[in-house]
């Protein structure tokens, strides 16, 4: 049977239990053109624009 060789310290135990390493929800912002939510600094998936320019042609 596996048994720990050393006692786990309080600091190591608390670091493991902390919520610092857990993922957060992605940040979203409104597209100024179509008002859909999109990730910041990325092309809008619904209208295909970035910084006021059409980058990808999409079906309208």
PDB file of N, H, CA, C and O in Angstrom:
ATOM      1  N   UNK A   1       0.842  -1.177   0.000  1.00  0.00           N
ATOM      2  CA  UNK A   1       0.000   0.000   0.000  1.00  0.00           C
ATOM      3  C   UNK A   1       0.892   1.246   0.000  1.00  0.00           C
ATOM      4  O   UNK A   1       1.880   1.299   0.732  1.00  0.00           O
ATOM      5  N   UNK A   2       0.551   2.236  -0.809  1.00  0.00           N
ATOM      6  H   UNK A   2      -0.251   2.192  -1.404  1.00  0.00           H
ATOM      7  CA  UNK A   2       1.360   3.447  -0.906  1.00  0.00           C
ATOM      8  C   UNK A   2       1.099   4.357   0.288  1.00  0.00           C
ATOM      9  O   UNK A   2      -0.042   4.673   0.624  1.00  0.00           O
ATOM     10  N   UNK A   3       2.198   4.765   0.916  1.00  0.00           N
ATOM     11  H   UNK A   3       3.125   4.508   0.643  1.00  0.00           H
ATOM     12  CA  UNK A   3       2.117   5.633   2.084  1.00  0.00           C
ATOM     13  C   UNK A   3       3.038   6.811   1.845  1.00  0.00           C
ATOM     14  O   UNK A   3       4.153   6.613   1.365  1.00  0.00           O
ATOM     15  N   UNK A   4       2.613   8.058   2.166  1.00  0.00           N
ATOM     16  H   UNK A   4       1.707   8.219   2.556  1.00  0.00           H
ATOM     17  CA  UNK A   4       3.502   9.212   1.981  1.00  0.00           C
ATOM     18  C   UNK A   4       4.762   9.079   2.830  1.00  0.00           C
ATOM     19  O   UNK A   4       4.698   8.661   3.986  1.00  0.00           O
ATOM     20  N   UNK A   5       5.903   9.434   2.253  1.00  0.00           N
ATOM     21  H   UNK A   5       5.955   9.774   1.313  1.00  0.00           H
ATOM     22  CA  UNK A   5       7.161   9.332   2.981  1.00  0.00           C
ATOM     23  C   UNK A   5       7.331  10.483   3.957  1.00  0.00           C
ATOM     24  O   UNK A   5       7.901  10.310   5.035  1.00  0.00           O
ATOM     25  N   UNK A   6       6.831  11.673   3.579  1.00  0.00           N
ATOM     26  H   UNK A   6       6.368  11.814   2.704  1.00  0.00           H
ATOM     27  CA  UNK A   6       6.943  12.856   4.425  1.00  0.00           C
ATOM     28  C   UNK A   6       5.577  13.518   4.576  1.00  0.00           C
ATOM     29  O   UNK A   6       4.695  13.368   3.730  1.00  0.00           O
ATOM     30  N   UNK A   7       5.431  14.245   5.664  1.00  0.00           N
ATOM     31  H   UNK A   7       6.148  14.367   6.351  1.00  0.00           H
ATOM     32  CA  UNK A   7       4.190  14.994   5.895  1.00  0.00           C
ATOM     33  C   UNK A   7       4.111  16.153   4.903  1.00  0.00           C
ATOM     34  O   UNK A   7       5.101  16.855   4.693  1.00  0.00           O
ATOM     35  N   UNK A   8       2.959  16.356   4.302  1.00  0.00           N
ATOM     36  H   UNK A   8       2.156  15.785   4.473  1.00  0.00           H
ATOM     37  CA  UNK A   8       2.763  17.494   3.410  1.00  0.00           C
ATOM     38  C   UNK A   8       2.649  18.758   4.253  1.00  0.00           C
ATOM     39  O   UNK A   8       1.832  18.834   5.170  1.00  0.00           O
ATOM     40  N   UNK A   9       3.480  19.749   3.930  1.00  0.00           N
ATOM     41  H   UNK A   9       4.144  19.687   3.185  1.00  0.00           H
ATOM     42  CA  UNK A   9       3.495  20.978   4.728  1.00  0.00           C
ATOM     43  C   UNK A   9       2.208  21.775   4.507  1.00  0.00           C
ATOM     44  O   UNK A   9       1.498  21.582   3.520  1.00  0.00           O
ATOM     45  N   UNK A  10       1.933  22.666   5.444  1.00  0.00           N
ATOM     46  H   UNK A  10       2.510  22.823   6.245  1.00  0.00           H
ATOM     47  CA  UNK A  10       0.729  23.501   5.336  1.00  0.00           C
ATOM     48  C   UNK A  10       0.803  24.410   4.117  1.00  0.00           C
ATOM     49  O   UNK A  10      -0.210  24.666   3.466  1.00  0.00           O
ATOM     50  N   UNK A  11       1.995  24.895   3.810  1.00  0.00           N
ATOM     51  H   UNK A  11       2.818  24.687   4.339  1.00  0.00           H
ATOM     52  CA  UNK A  11       2.144  25.784   2.653  1.00  0.00           C
ATOM     53  C   UNK A  11       1.853  25.031   1.349  1.00  0.00           C
ATOM     54  O   UNK A  11       1.150  25.541   0.477  1.00  0.00           O
ATOM     55  N   UNK A  12       2.396  23.824   1.225  1.00  0.00           N
ATOM     56  H   UNK A  12       2.967  23.410   1.933  1.00  0.00           H
ATOM     57  CA  UNK A  12       2.161  23.036   0.009  1.00  0.00           C
ATOM     58  C   UNK A  12       0.696  22.651  -0.110  1.00  0.00           C
ATOM     59  O   UNK A  12       0.125  22.699  -1.200  1.00  0.00           O
ATOM     60  N   UNK A  13       0.091  22.274   0.992  1.00  0.00           N
ATOM     61  H   UNK A  13       0.554  22.236   1.878  1.00  0.00           H
ATOM     62  CA  UNK A  13      -1.327  21.911   0.996  1.00  0.00           C
ATOM     63  C   UNK A  13      -2.194  23.104   0.602  1.00  0.00           C
ATOM     64  O   UNK A  13      -3.119  22.960  -0.198  1.00  0.00           O
ATOM     65  N   UNK A  14      -1.901  24.280   1.158  1.00  0.00           N
ATOM     66  H   UNK A  14      -1.150  24.396   1.808  1.00  0.00           H
ATOM     67  CA  UNK A  14      -2.710  25.457   0.875  1.00  0.00           C
ATOM     68  C   UNK A  14      -2.498  25.974  -0.546  1.00  0.00           C
ATOM     69  O   UNK A  14      -3.423  26.514  -1.153  1.00  0.00           O
ATOM     70  N   UNK A  15      -1.287  25.812  -1.079  1.00  0.00           N
ATOM     71  H   UNK A  15      -0.535  25.373  -0.586  1.00  0.00           H
ATOM     72  CA  UNK A  15      -1.051  26.192  -2.476  1.00  0.00           C
ATOM     73  C   UNK A  15      -1.891  25.336  -3.415  1.00  0.00           C
ATOM     74  O   UNK A  15      -2.433  25.834  -4.402  1.00  0.00           O
ATOM     75  N   UNK A  16      -1.996  24.060  -3.106  1.00  0.00           N
ATOM     76  H   UNK A  16      -1.556  23.656  -2.305  1.00  0.00           H
ATOM     77  CA  UNK A  16      -2.799  23.172  -3.937  1.00  0.00           C
ATOM     78  C   UNK A  16      -4.273  23.520  -3.849  1.00  0.00           C
ATOM     79  O   UNK A  16      -4.990  23.425  -4.846  1.00  0.00           O
ATOM     80  N   UNK A  17      -4.730  23.916  -2.691  1.00  0.00           N
ATOM     81  H   UNK A  17      -4.148  23.993  -1.882  1.00  0.00           H
ATOM     82  CA  UNK A  17      -6.147  24.221  -2.494  1.00  0.00           C
ATOM     83  C   UNK A  17      -6.536  25.614  -2.962  1.00  0.00           C
ATOM     84  O   UNK A  17      -7.726  25.911  -3.067  1.00  0.00           O
ATOM     85  N   UNK A  18      -5.571  26.472  -3.243  1.00  0.00           N
ATOM     86  H   UNK A  18      -4.604  26.231  -3.158  1.00  0.00           H
ATOM     87  CA  UNK A  18      -5.894  27.846  -3.632  1.00  0.00           C
ATOM     88  C   UNK A  18      -6.550  27.855  -5.008  1.00  0.00           C
ATOM     89  O   UNK A  18      -6.379  26.925  -5.796  1.00  0.00           O
ATOM     90  N   UNK A  19      -7.281  28.889  -5.277  1.00  0.00           N
ATOM     91  H   UNK A  19      -7.419  29.645  -4.636  1.00  0.00           H
ATOM     92  CA  UNK A  19      -8.006  28.979  -6.546  1.00  0.00           C
ATOM     93  C   UNK A  19      -7.271  29.854  -7.553  1.00  0.00           C
ATOM     94  O   UNK A  19      -7.868  30.272  -8.545  1.00  0.00           O
ATOM     95  N   UNK A  20      -5.996  30.143  -7.327  1.00  0.00           N
ATOM     96  H   UNK A  20      -5.511  29.804  -6.522  1.00  0.00           H
ATOM     97  CA  UNK A  20      -5.236  31.007  -8.224  1.00  0.00           C
ATOM     98  C   UNK A  20      -5.052  30.359  -9.589  1.00  0.00           C
ATOM     99  O   UNK A  20      -5.096  31.048 -10.608  1.00  0.00           O
ATOM    100  N   UNK A  21      -4.849  29.053  -9.625  1.00  0.00           N
ATOM    101  H   UNK A  21      -4.813  28.493  -8.798  1.00  0.00           H
ATOM    102  CA  UNK A  21      -4.518  28.367 -10.875  1.00  0.00           C
ATOM    103  C   UNK A  21      -5.740  28.015 -11.700  1.00  0.00           C
ATOM    104  O   UNK A  21      -5.600  27.554 -12.832  1.00  0.00           O
ATOM    105  N   UNK A  22      -6.951  28.221 -11.158  1.00  0.00           N
ATOM    106  H   UNK A  22      -7.065  28.596 -10.238  1.00  0.00           H
ATOM    107  CA  UNK A  22      -8.160  27.837 -11.882  1.00  0.00           C
ATOM    108  C   UNK A  22      -8.450  28.825 -13.009  1.00  0.00           C
ATOM    109  O   UNK A  22      -8.159  30.015 -12.889  1.00  0.00           O
ATOM    110  N   UNK A  23      -9.017  28.334 -14.086  1.00  0.00           N
ATOM    111  H   UNK A  23      -9.254  27.367 -14.184  1.00  0.00           H
ATOM    112  CA  UNK A  23      -9.286  29.156 -15.257  1.00  0.00           C
ATOM    113  C   UNK A  23     -10.465  30.094 -15.016  1.00  0.00           C
ATOM    114  O   UNK A  23     -11.407  29.764 -14.295  1.00  0.00           O
ATOM    115  N   UNK A  24     -10.390  31.271 -15.635  1.00  0.00           N
ATOM    116  H   UNK A  24      -9.625  31.539 -16.220  1.00  0.00           H
ATOM    117  CA  UNK A  24     -11.477  32.237 -15.587  1.00  0.00           C
ATOM    118  C   UNK A  24     -12.245  32.188 -16.905  1.00  0.00           C
ATOM    119  O   UNK A  24     -11.774  31.639 -17.901  1.00  0.00           O
ATOM    120  N   UNK A  25     -13.412  32.763 -16.883  1.00  0.00           N
ATOM    121  H   UNK A  25     -13.795  33.209 -16.074  1.00  0.00           H
ATOM    122  CA  UNK A  25     -14.194  32.857 -18.114  1.00  0.00           C
ATOM    123  C   UNK A  25     -13.498  33.833 -19.060  1.00  0.00           C
ATOM    124  O   UNK A  25     -12.906  34.806 -18.594  1.00  0.00           O
ATOM    125  N   UNK A  26     -13.551  33.605 -20.379  1.00  0.00           N
ATOM    126  H   UNK A  26     -14.033  32.814 -20.758  1.00  0.00           H
ATOM    127  CA  UNK A  26     -12.876  34.511 -21.305  1.00  0.00           C
ATOM    128  C   UNK A  26     -13.527  35.890 -21.318  1.00  0.00           C
ATOM    129  O   UNK A  26     -14.739  36.024 -21.150  1.00  0.00           O
ATOM    130  N   UNK A  27     -12.698  36.907 -21.520  1.00  0.00           N
ATOM    131  H   UNK A  27     -11.713  36.797 -21.656  1.00  0.00           H
ATOM    132  CA  UNK A  27     -13.188  38.282 -21.589  1.00  0.00           C
ATOM    133  C   UNK A  27     -13.878  38.499 -22.932  1.00  0.00           C
ATOM    134  O   UNK A  27     -13.379  38.067 -23.971  1.00  0.00           O
ATOM    135  N   UNK A  28     -15.019  39.167 -22.906  1.00  0.00           N
ATOM    136  H   UNK A  28     -15.425  39.518 -22.062  1.00  0.00           H
ATOM    137  CA  UNK A  28     -15.758  39.449 -24.123  1.00  0.00           C
ATOM    138  C   UNK A  28     -16.019  40.936 -24.226  1.00  0.00           C
ATOM    139  O   UNK A  28     -16.148  41.621 -23.212  1.00  0.00           O
ATOM    140  N   UNK A  29     -16.097  41.437 -25.444  1.00  0.00           N
ATOM    141  H   UNK A  29     -15.992  40.881 -26.269  1.00  0.00           H
ATOM    142  CA  UNK A  29     -16.459  42.837 -25.685  1.00  0.00           C
ATOM    143  C   UNK A  29     -17.395  42.889 -26.876  1.00  0.00           C
ATOM    144  O   UNK A  29     -17.474  41.948 -27.665  1.00  0.00           O
ATOM    145  N   UNK A  30     -18.105  44.004 -26.995  1.00  0.00           N
ATOM    146  H   UNK A  30     -18.042  44.769 -26.354  1.00  0.00           H
ATOM    147  CA  UNK A  30     -19.057  44.173 -28.089  1.00  0.00           C
ATOM    148  C   UNK A  30     -18.338  44.613 -29.357  1.00  0.00           C
ATOM    149  O   UNK A  30     -17.464  45.478 -29.317  1.00  0.00           O
ATOM    150  N   UNK A  31     -18.709  44.015 -30.469  1.00  0.00           N
ATOM    151  H   UNK A  31     -19.419  43.312 -30.500  1.00  0.00           H
ATOM    152  CA  UNK A  31     -18.193  44.438 -31.768  1.00  0.00           C
ATOM    153  C   UNK A  31     -18.841  45.783 -32.106  1.00  0.00           C
ATOM    154  O   UNK A  31     -20.064  45.899 -32.027  1.00  0.00           O
ATOM    155  N   UNK A  32     -18.061  46.801 -32.480  1.00  0.00           N
ATOM    156  H   UNK A  32     -17.067  46.707 -32.545  1.00  0.00           H
ATOM    157  CA  UNK A  32     -18.665  48.102 -32.789  1.00  0.00           C
ATOM    158  C   UNK A  32     -19.518  48.086 -34.059  1.00  0.00           C
ATOM    159  O   UNK A  32     -20.360  48.966 -34.243  1.00  0.00           O
ATOM    160  N   UNK A  33     -19.316  47.106 -34.929  1.00  0.00           N
ATOM    161  H   UNK A  33     -18.632  46.391 -34.779  1.00  0.00           H
ATOM    162  CA  UNK A  33     -20.054  47.054 -36.185  1.00  0.00           C
ATOM    163  C   UNK A  33     -21.393  46.334 -36.031  1.00  0.00           C
ATOM    164  O   UNK A  33     -22.437  46.893 -36.368  1.00  0.00           O
ATOM    165  N   UNK A  34     -21.373  45.100 -35.524  1.00  0.00           N
ATOM    166  H   UNK A  34     -20.525  44.646 -35.250  1.00  0.00           H
ATOM    167  CA  UNK A  34     -22.595  44.293 -35.490  1.00  0.00           C
ATOM    168  C   UNK A  34     -23.160  44.106 -34.083  1.00  0.00           C
ATOM    169  O   UNK A  34     -24.218  43.497 -33.922  1.00  0.00           O
ATOM    170  N   UNK A  35     -22.467  44.623 -33.055  1.00  0.00           N
ATOM    171  H   UNK A  35     -21.608  45.117 -33.185  1.00  0.00           H
ATOM    172  CA  UNK A  35     -22.918  44.558 -31.654  1.00  0.00           C
ATOM    173  C   UNK A  35     -22.996  43.133 -31.103  1.00  0.00           C
ATOM    174  O   UNK A  35     -23.719  42.882 -30.139  1.00  0.00           O
ATOM    175  N   UNK A  36     -22.255  42.197 -31.707  1.00  0.00           N
ATOM    176  H   UNK A  36     -21.667  42.400 -32.490  1.00  0.00           H
ATOM    177  CA  UNK A  36     -22.159  40.833 -31.175  1.00  0.00           C
ATOM    178  C   UNK A  36     -20.954  40.776 -30.241  1.00  0.00           C
ATOM    179  O   UNK A  36     -20.028  41.577 -30.366  1.00  0.00           O
ATOM    180  N   UNK A  37     -20.969  39.837 -29.314  1.00  0.00           N
ATOM    181  H   UNK A  37     -21.722  39.186 -29.212  1.00  0.00           H
ATOM    182  CA  UNK A  37     -19.837  39.667 -28.414  1.00  0.00           C
ATOM    183  C   UNK A  37     -18.704  38.946 -29.132  1.00  0.00           C
ATOM    184  O   UNK A  37     -18.933  38.010 -29.898  1.00  0.00           O
ATOM    185  N   UNK A  38     -17.458  39.402 -28.868  1.00  0.00           N
ATOM    186  H   UNK A  38     -17.272  40.162 -28.245  1.00  0.00           H
ATOM    187  CA  UNK A  38     -16.281  38.796 -29.465  1.00  0.00           C
ATOM    188  C   UNK A  38     -15.135  38.910 -28.484  1.00  0.00           C
ATOM    189  O   UNK A  38     -15.198  39.699 -27.541  1.00  0.00           O
ATOM    190  N   UNK A  39     -14.077  38.121 -28.700  1.00  0.00           N
ATOM    191  H   UNK A  39     -14.026  37.480 -29.466  1.00  0.00           H
ATOM    192  CA  UNK A  39     -12.880  38.205 -27.878  1.00  0.00           C
ATOM    193  C   UNK A  39     -12.114  39.472 -28.251  1.00  0.00           C
ATOM    194  O   UNK A  39     -12.106  39.843 -29.424  1.00  0.00           O
ATOM    195  N   UNK A  40     -11.480  40.142 -27.311  1.00  0.00           N
ATOM    196  H   UNK A  40     -11.487  39.840 -26.357  1.00  0.00           H
ATOM    197  CA  UNK A  40     -10.735  41.355 -27.649  1.00  0.00           C
ATOM    198  C   UNK A  40      -9.515  41.052 -28.525  1.00  0.00           C
ATOM    199  O   UNK A  40      -8.896  39.997 -28.388  1.00  0.00           O
ATOM    200  N   UNK A  41      -9.177  41.969 -29.413  1.00  0.00           N
ATOM    201  H   UNK A  41      -9.679  42.826 -29.524  1.00  0.00           H
ATOM    202  CA  UNK A  41      -8.033  41.901 -30.319  1.00  0.00           C
ATOM    203  C   UNK A  41      -8.140  40.727 -31.285  1.00  0.00           C
ATOM    204  O   UNK A  41      -7.128  40.139 -31.665  1.00  0.00           O
ATOM    205  N   UNK A  42      -9.357  40.387 -31.680  1.00  0.00           N
ATOM    206  H   UNK A  42     -10.180  40.865 -31.371  1.00  0.00           H
ATOM    207  CA  UNK A  42      -9.570  39.308 -32.639  1.00  0.00           C
ATOM    208  C   UNK A  42     -10.628  39.725 -33.654  1.00  0.00           C
ATOM    209  O   UNK A  42     -11.418  40.634 -33.399  1.00  0.00           O
ATOM    210  N   UNK A  43     -10.638  39.067 -34.788  1.00  0.00           N
ATOM    211  H   UNK A  43      -9.996  38.328 -34.995  1.00  0.00           H
ATOM    212  CA  UNK A  43     -11.634  39.335 -35.825  1.00  0.00           C
ATOM    213  C   UNK A  43     -12.993  38.891 -35.303  1.00  0.00           C
ATOM    214  O   UNK A  43     -13.105  37.848 -34.659  1.00  0.00           O
ATOM    215  N   UNK A  44     -14.027  39.681 -35.580  1.00  0.00           N
ATOM    216  H   UNK A  44     -13.937  40.528 -36.103  1.00  0.00           H
ATOM    217  CA  UNK A  44     -15.382  39.330 -35.172  1.00  0.00           C
ATOM    218  C   UNK A  44     -15.846  38.124 -35.984  1.00  0.00           C
ATOM    219  O   UNK A  44     -15.823  38.176 -37.214  1.00  0.00           O
ATOM    220  N   UNK A  45     -16.263  37.046 -35.334  1.00  0.00           N
ATOM    221  H   UNK A  45     -16.282  37.004 -34.336  1.00  0.00           H
ATOM    222  CA  UNK A  45     -16.672  35.859 -36.099  1.00  0.00           C
ATOM    223  C   UNK A  45     -17.981  36.034 -36.847  1.00  0.00           C
ATOM    224  O   UNK A  45     -18.244  35.298 -37.798  1.00  0.00           O
ATOM    225  N   UNK A  46     -18.812  36.994 -36.441  1.00  0.00           N
ATOM    226  H   UNK A  46     -18.598  37.592 -35.668  1.00  0.00           H
ATOM    227  CA  UNK A  46     -20.105  37.131 -37.104  1.00  0.00           C
ATOM    228  C   UNK A  46     -20.050  38.070 -38.307  1.00  0.00           C
ATOM    229  O   UNK A  46     -20.694  37.800 -39.321  1.00  0.00           O
ATOM    230  N   UNK A  47     -19.289  39.176 -38.215  1.00  0.00           N
ATOM    231  H   UNK A  47     -18.766  39.395 -37.391  1.00  0.00           H
ATOM    232  CA  UNK A  47     -19.259  40.110 -39.356  1.00  0.00           C
ATOM    233  C   UNK A  47     -17.915  40.133 -40.072  1.00  0.00           C
ATOM    234  O   UNK A  47     -17.835  40.656 -41.184  1.00  0.00           O
ATOM    235  N   UNK A  48     -16.849  39.584 -39.476  1.00  0.00           N
ATOM    236  H   UNK A  48     -16.913  39.159 -38.573  1.00  0.00           H
ATOM    237  CA  UNK A  48     -15.559  39.494 -40.144  1.00  0.00           C
ATOM    238  C   UNK A  48     -14.764  40.784 -40.165  1.00  0.00           C
ATOM    239  O   UNK A  48     -13.880  40.937 -41.007  1.00  0.00           O
ATOM    240  N   UNK A  49     -15.047  41.716 -39.270  1.00  0.00           N
ATOM    241  H   UNK A  49     -15.766  41.591 -38.586  1.00  0.00           H
ATOM    242  CA  UNK A  49     -14.329  42.981 -39.249  1.00  0.00           C
ATOM    243  C   UNK A  49     -13.382  43.053 -38.067  1.00  0.00           C
ATOM    244  O   UNK A  49     -13.607  42.441 -37.022  1.00  0.00           O
ATOM    245  N   UNK A  50     -12.297  43.832 -38.263  1.00  0.00           N
ATOM    246  H   UNK A  50     -12.114  44.329 -39.112  1.00  0.00           H
ATOM    247  CA  UNK A  50     -11.338  44.105 -37.203  1.00  0.00           C
ATOM    248  C   UNK A  50     -10.862  45.526 -37.364  1.00  0.00           C
ATOM    249  O   UNK A  50     -10.351  45.893 -38.421  1.00  0.00           O
ATOM    250  N   UNK A  51     -11.022  46.331 -36.334  1.00  0.00           N
ATOM    251  H   UNK A  51     -11.438  46.033 -35.475  1.00  0.00           H
ATOM    252  CA  UNK A  51     -10.645  47.748 -36.330  1.00  0.00           C
ATOM    253  C   UNK A  51     -11.270  48.507 -37.492  1.00  0.00           C
ATOM    254  O   UNK A  51     -10.614  49.334 -38.125  1.00  0.00           O
ATOM    255  N   UNK A  52     -12.543  48.226 -37.773  1.00  0.00           N
ATOM    256  H   UNK A  52     -13.076  47.554 -37.259  1.00  0.00           H
ATOM    257  CA  UNK A  52     -13.272  48.960 -38.795  1.00  0.00           C
ATOM    258  C   UNK A  52     -13.023  48.506 -40.214  1.00  0.00           C
ATOM    259  O   UNK A  52     -13.608  49.066 -41.141  1.00  0.00           O
ATOM    260  N   UNK A  53     -12.166  47.499 -40.422  1.00  0.00           N
ATOM    261  H   UNK A  53     -11.691  47.044 -39.669  1.00  0.00           H
ATOM    262  CA  UNK A  53     -11.880  47.017 -41.770  1.00  0.00           C
ATOM    263  C   UNK A  53     -12.434  45.615 -41.914  1.00  0.00           C
ATOM    264  O   UNK A  53     -12.404  44.823 -40.972  1.00  0.00           O
ATOM    265  N   UNK A  54     -12.947  45.310 -43.115  1.00  0.00           N
ATOM    266  H   UNK A  54     -12.971  45.954 -43.880  1.00  0.00           H
ATOM    267  CA  UNK A  54     -13.429  43.968 -43.395  1.00  0.00           C
ATOM    268  C   UNK A  54     -12.234  43.083 -43.717  1.00  0.00           C
ATOM    269  O   UNK A  54     -11.521  43.319 -44.693  1.00  0.00           O
ATOM    270  N   UNK A  55     -12.020  42.069 -42.895  1.00  0.00           N
ATOM    271  H   UNK A  55     -12.599  41.878 -42.102  1.00  0.00           H
ATOM    272  CA  UNK A  55     -10.886  41.171 -43.046  1.00  0.00           C
ATOM    273  C   UNK A  55     -11.323  39.868 -43.703  1.00  0.00           C
ATOM    274  O   UNK A  55     -10.636  39.335 -44.574  1.00  0.00           O
ATOM    275  N   UNK A  56     -12.479  39.364 -43.270  1.00  0.00           N
ATOM    276  H   UNK A  56     -13.037  39.797 -42.562  1.00  0.00           H
ATOM    277  CA  UNK A  56     -13.022  38.127 -43.813  1.00  0.00           C
ATOM    278  C   UNK A  56     -14.408  38.427 -44.371  1.00  0.00           C
ATOM    279  O   UNK A  56     -15.242  39.027 -43.692  1.00  0.00           O
ATOM    280  N   UNK A  57     -14.649  38.007 -45.604  1.00  0.00           N
ATOM    281  H   UNK A  57     -13.972  37.520 -46.156  1.00  0.00           H
ATOM    282  CA  UNK A  57     -15.988  38.170 -46.173  1.00  0.00           C
ATOM    283  C   UNK A  57     -16.897  37.081 -45.638  1.00  0.00           C
ATOM    284  O   UNK A  57     -16.585  35.895 -45.735  1.00  0.00           O
ATOM    285  N   UNK A  58     -18.030  37.493 -45.070  1.00  0.00           N
ATOM    286  H   UNK A  58     -18.283  38.457 -44.992  1.00  0.00           H
ATOM    287  CA  UNK A  58     -18.995  36.532 -44.525  1.00  0.00           C
ATOM    288  C   UNK A  58     -20.321  36.682 -45.243  1.00  0.00           C
ATOM    289  O   UNK A  58     -20.593  37.713 -45.859  1.00  0.00           O
ATOM    290  N   UNK A  59     -21.140  35.654 -45.160  1.00  0.00           N
ATOM    291  H   UNK A  59     -20.919  34.817 -44.660  1.00  0.00           H
ATOM    292  CA  UNK A  59     -22.468  35.709 -45.746  1.00  0.00           C
ATOM    293  C   UNK A  59     -23.323  36.672 -44.929  1.00  0.00           C
ATOM    294  O   UNK A  59     -23.424  36.531 -43.710  1.00  0.00           O
ATOM    295  N   UNK A  60     -23.932  37.637 -45.584  1.00  0.00           N
ATOM    296  H   UNK A  60     -23.850  37.751 -46.574  1.00  0.00           H
ATOM    297  CA  UNK A  60     -24.735  38.633 -44.864  1.00  0.00           C
ATOM    298  C   UNK A  60     -26.204  38.287 -44.909  1.00  0.00           C
ATOM    299  O   UNK A  60     -27.027  39.016 -44.355  1.00  0.00           O
TER     300      UNK A  60
END
